[in-house]
């Protein structure tokens, strides 16, 4: 392997899912100005909107979307253009 191609700031970082407050540790080079204490140790904090603990694919839970209501609204809005 080539020398000196890997980032120098590769370290353990805490990732926090903001939708359910789950925190997990992983190695990363992601920059952060915030820190969080996990098990008495302070780590850089990266906030996430969605992670493996809140994504519908991994949890098996899906959000019900009112598609019928949106379709009816669309049909009503454009019915006047129908010939």
Protein Blocks (a to p, Z undefined) as FASTA:
>chain_A
ZZhkbcfkbccdddddfklopacddddfbdcfbdcdeehiacdddddfbdfklgmklnop
acdddfklmmmmmmmmmmmmpZZ
